[in-house]
Amino acid sequence: MEIQKIVQKQKDFFRTHQTKSIKFRKHYLERLKNLILENEDLLYEAIDKDFGKSKFDTFTTEISFIINDINYYLKDLKSLSKPRKVKTNLVNQIGKSRIHPEPLGNVLVIGAWNYPYQLSLSPIIAALAAGNCCILKPSEIAENTMKIMSKIINENFPSEYLYVYEGGIDETTQLLKLKFDKIFFTGSTKVGQIVYKAAAENLTPVTLELGGKSPTIISKDANLEIAAKRIVWGKFLNAGQTCVAPDYLCVEKTVQEEFLALLKKYIQEFRYHPNFSHYTKIINQKNFERLILLIDNDRIYTGGSYNKEQLYIEPTILHNIDWNDQIMQEEIFGPILPVISFTDFNLILNDILNHEKPLAAYLFTSNNEEKEAFIKKISFGGGCINDVIMHLGNENLPFGGVGNSGIGSYHGKFGFETFSHQKAVLEKVTWGEPNIKYPPYSDKKFSWIRRFM
């Protein structure tokens, strides 16, 4: 099997220790950066074929993330890779203690289709920066972006260092049977469970970036105008096909009618129509059909229309929603936004707590007590107060899930650490050796040992 040979070549190449060189890593990060910029138009063309994503959105949500990631590691790689001195305790004197970050070895990254460049290449960049050899398996659902990444990388990188493996479920299944030193997966919880189970067969550590139903709470003390504007942008960006998009709204009843009107206003103002390039189509027929079934015509506040041939679904807000409704039983991952009304802030927090921990959570309020309660009570991967999605744009914050929404994190130094092993090294002097720890033991030695420990 060809891929098995490439994986073995990567294992052999890693053992040459070339990837541990900072100069080597920077060289190939620079090469990847230049290739992306040189082939920018081809990248735009491919993603437009897959689901009609505009140049503007592709640059702001994909290309710019990748370039910023590379620039971060080019700037900080030396300091990230440097051994760190730590304190040496009394029983290990006289000695020096250090933590040496070292690459894990041979890494498999399985990307996602909804942001096919960012969610494939950002983990790869972190893995290369940490000194690993990598296999990238992009999502076959976004077929054109998979092919362009394969062409750009496989024609310009040695396969023993970085290789893009094309294919679908069968090819991914083959990969998961092989032994890697790390597997990084972005996608659904269901597939994440399959990846986790396969990794366990080889005791391979994993990072799982999954999803879930990310709540957004709008308090009566929120700036409603700003909240509506930011939520409409964040929810309908990429036609709702974003893992950290607001999945549902919890709106305080006293401001609900006003807030719903503002949401409708910004949907109209942003012109999310099929003839505008800034509104993306649904990725394929399967996902389109799934989403249409979630639209309850009796609950539509605004929107609800769709076009099967264009894979277009109008931004749709559903109101009078209950926790038991069908749309509240699964992650939506599309341009449908259900709204739940509440009257007591602490009770709505408890309702959210009764569900799986989400990848993201958002709160709009000017009330400091509500902010504190939100942060203290709700467990989520990451989020914002008075904004949505934008926490992903800060490389100083880790991005990852918790519980059902994922394992591990990346971005910035957190990505470097995800693909590194923190090797502990204690160096001792060879003179002045005390005999207290050596046999034969005595009551006097025991007395001294108790003092040291």
N, C-alpha and C positions, 0 to 999 in steps of 0.2 A: 504494500500500500504506500503510495507516494507520500502522503502526509506523515505516516509513521517514520519514513526515512528522513523527512525534513525535521521532525521533532528530535530524532536522534542526532542529526547534524547540529541542531541548536544546543543540545546537551553537551556534545563534544566541543563545540566552539566556546561555550561558557567556561569549560574547564581549562581553556587557554588563558583565562583571566584578562583577556583584552578589554572586556566590557567594564572592568573595574577602573579603568583609566578615565579620569575626568575629561581629559582631552578627547578621548575616543567618544565618550557620550555626547559632549558638546558638538563635535564634528557632525554626528548624525542627527542631532536635534536641529542644527542649523540647516542641514540638507533637507530635512522634512519641512521646515519652515519655508525654505526657498521653493520647494516643489509645490507646496500648497498655494503660494502666491503666484507662481508661474502658471499654474493650472486652474486659477480661480474661476475663469469663465467656464471651463469644462465641469467644474464642481457645481456651479450654478445651473448649468444646462441639465446635468444628471438629476439633481434634486427637483427641478421643475418637471421633468418627465415623470418622476415617481409620484409626487402629489402637489404639483403646482405651487411650490414655495417661491416667494419673491426673492430677488437679490438682496433687498434690504433686510428681510427677516433672516435669510440664510447667513448674511454677514454678521448681523447683531447677535444671533442666537447660536451660531455654529462657528464660522470662520474666526471671528474675533476672539471667542473663547479659546480656540486652539492656539492661535498666535500668542495670546496673552499667557497661556500655560507654558509655551516654549520659552517665551521671554523671561518668565519668572524663573524657570530652572536654569537658563543660561546665566542669569544674574546671581542666583543663590545656590547653585549646585555645589560649589566648593565648600561653603559653610554647612550645608545640609549633610555632606559626606564626611565632614571632619569628625574624628573621634572626640567624644565629650568626656571631660574629666568629671568625676563624681567623688563625693567624700568616701574615705575609707574608715570603717569603724575600728574600734579599739582592738578587738581580737585579731584583726588582720594587719596591725602595725608591725614592722615598718613596711608599708606597701603603697602602691598607687593603683587606683581603680579607674577604668575607662569603659565607655560604651562605644563600640565600633559598628556603625551602620554598614551592613553588607547586603548585596543583592541576593534575592531568594534563588534565582537560577532561571528556569524555563517557565514562562508565564503564558497562560491562555486568557485572552480577553474576548468575551462574547458580547457584541454590541446590540443596540436596539434600533428599530426602524424609525421612531418618531423624530429623533434628532440624530440622523445616521452618521454625520461627521463628528459632531461633538461627543456623542456617547460611545463612539468607537475609538476615536483618536485621543481624546483627553486621558483616558486610562492608559493607553499605549504610551503616551508621552511621559506620564509619571513612571511607568514601568521601565522605560528606556533610561530616564533620568536616574533611576535607582540602580541601573547597571544590569538589567536583565535582558535575556533573549525572549522574543515574543512571537506568538501566533495570534493573529487577529481573525476572528470569525464574525464578519458583519452580518446583519440581518438580511436574509434573502427576500424579505417582504419589500424592502426598498431596493429593488434589483439593480437599478441603474447606478445608484450611489455605491452599492457593493462593487460593481464592476469597475467604476472609475477609481475607487480606492485601491482595488487590486492592481489595476494597470499602473497607477502612479508609484505605488510602493514596490511591487514585485519587479518592476523594470529598473528600479534605482537603488534598491537595498539588497545586500546579500541575504539569501534565504536562510542561511545558518544564523542570522541575527534577527531579522524581522521578515515575516511572511504573512500575506493575506490569503486565507483559505476560503474560497467561494463554495456555495452550496446551501442546502436546506436542512431539514430535520435529520436525514440520513447521515449527512456529513458531520453535523453537530454531534450526533450519537457516536460516530466513530471517534471523534476528538475526545469525548468524555470518557472513553474506555482507556485512553492513554494516560500515562503518569506525568503530571506536571507538578511544579513546585508552588504554583498559585493559580487559582482560577478566579477571574473577575467577571461577573455576569450582571447585565442590566436588562430588565424585562419584567414579565408578570410574576406574581407570587407562585402561580401554578407551575410554570417552567422553572422558576427558582428552586422549588422543591425537588424537581428532577435533577437539576445540576448539583444541588447539595448532597443528594443521595449518591450520585455517581462519584462525587469528589470524596465522599466518606470511604468508598471502597479502597482508595489509595491513600487515605489520611491526608488528603490535599487541603490546605487552608483555602477558604473562599471569602470573597467579598460579594455580597448580593445587594444590588441596588434595585429595589422592587417598587412598590407604589402603595396604593390604598386610597381610601376616601378622605381627602384632605379638607378639613372644615375651615370655614371662614366666618367669624363672628362679627356682626355689626351692632354695636351698642348704640343706645340713644345719645350717648355722649361723643359719638364719632363725628368727624367732619364728613357729612354724607356726600357732598359733591366730589371731594377727592377720593373717598372710598369707592363710589360708583365708577368713576373714571378709571381708577387703577384696577379694579376687579374686572371690569369689562375687557380691558386690555389683556390682563393676565389669564382670564378664563378662555377667551376666544383666540388668543395667540395660537397659531398652528392648528386652528379649528378645534381647540380644546384637547388636542393630542399631546399633552404635556404631563409628565408624571407628577409635577408639583403644582399644577393648576388648581385653583379652588374647585373642589368637587361638588360642594354644596354650601349654601349660605344659611346661617342662623341669624335672623334679623329680629331685633327687639320690636315688639308689636306696635308700640306707640309711634315708631318712625317707618313702619314697613311700607305703607302706601306711598309715602314721599320717596322712599329709597327705590322702590320698584319703578317708579316713574323716572327717576334719574338713570337707572340702569337702561331702560328703554331709550332714553334720550341719547345716551352715549353709544348704544348699539347703532342707532340711526346715524349719529354724527360720524362714526368711524367707517361707515359704508361697507359693512361686511356682506358684499354681494359676489356672486360667482364671476362677474365680469371685472372684478378688481383683483389685481395680483397679490394684494396684501392679505387676502383671505384664502386659506388653504383648503383643498378638497380632502375628503376622507381617503385614507390610504388605499383601501380596496373594497370590493363588494361585500365581503364577509363582515368587515367592521361596520360598513354602512347599514346592512340589514340588522345587525345587532343593535345599533343605536336607534334606528327607526322604531323598533319595538319598545324602547324606553320612553317614547313620547306619548303621554296620556293626554289626548285631545281635550278632555274635560278640565285639565289643570293648566292649560297654556295661558300664560299672562301675555306673552308676546312671542312672535316667531312661529315655528312649527312647520314651515314649508320645507320642501326638499326636492331634489332632482336626481333621479337614479342614474341617468346617463352621465351627468356631470359629477356624480358622487358629492353633491353639494347638500349640506344641511344648514338651514338658516339658524343663526344664533337664537336659541330658544330658552325662555325662562318659564319654569313651572312653579306655581304657587299652591298654597293649601296642601303642602306635602307633609306626610306623616312618616315616622321612622320605619313603619312596616311596609311602605310602598315599595314596589319592585325596584324603582330607580335608586333606592337607598340600600340595596342588597349587594351591589357590586360597584367597583370603580367605573366611572362613566367613560372617561377617556374620549370625549367628544364635546361638541358645542351645545350641550344641554345643561342648564343650571337650575337645580331644584332649590326651593326656598322654604325653610322651616321657620315658623314664628315662635318666639319665646317671650315670656314675661318676667322671668327671674334668671339673672345672670349665673348664679351658682348652680341652679338646677340644669341649665343648658350645658354647663361644664360637666356635670355628672352624667348627662345623657351621652355626651361625647366620650366620656371615660368608659362607658359601657360597651364601646365598640373597639375594634382593633386599633393599635397605635398607628397613626398615619405617617406618611413620609414628610408631610408638611402641614403646618397649621398657621392660621392668620387671625389677627384681631385688629379691629378698627375701633379706637376709643381714645378719649383724652383723659379718662379716669385712671389715676395711678393705682388705685386699689384693684381695679379690674385687670390691669396689666400684670400686677404682681400675682393675682390669683391664677391667671391664664398660664403664666410661666411656671408657677409652683405646682399646679394640679395636672396640667395636660402634658403627657409624654408624647413627643413627636421628633422626627428626625431633625428638622430645622424649620425655620419660618420667619415671619416678620410681624411687627406691630406697625400698623398704618401703611402697609404695602403688601404686595404679593410677589413671589418668584424672585425678587431682586437679591435675596440673600445668596443666590447662586453666583452672583457676579463679584463676590468678595472672596478672593483666594485665601484670605486669612481665616475664613470660616470653613469648618469641615462640612462636606456634603455627604449624607448617608441616612439610612433609615434606622429604625429601632423596632424590635419585636417583629411583627408580621410585615413590616415595610422594609426590612433589610438588615444586613449585618455588615459592619465596617463602614469606612468613609474614605473620601479622597478630596482632591483639590489642594493646591499649594503644598505645604510641607506634609499635610495629612496624606496626600497621594504618594509622596516619597516614602513615608513611613509604612504605608499599606503594602508597598512592594519591596520592603526591606526587612531584614532581621536585625534586631538590636543585640549584637553579640557582646556579652559581658566578659571583661578581661581584668584579672587581678594580677599585678606584678609585685613580687616580694623580694626583699633583699636576702642575701644568703649568709649574712653574719648576724651574730647575736641571737641565735635560736634558743628560746626558752624550752624547758622540758615539761612544762606544766600539762600539756595535752597528751603526752606520751605515757604508756604504761611503764612500770607498775603504778597503779593509782593509790592515793592515800587520802585520809580525811583532810589533810592540809591542802592537797591539790584541789580537792572538791570544794573546799572553802574559798579558795582563790578563783576557781572557775565560776562559782556563783556570783562573785563580785564583777567579773568581766562580762558575764552574759546579762 
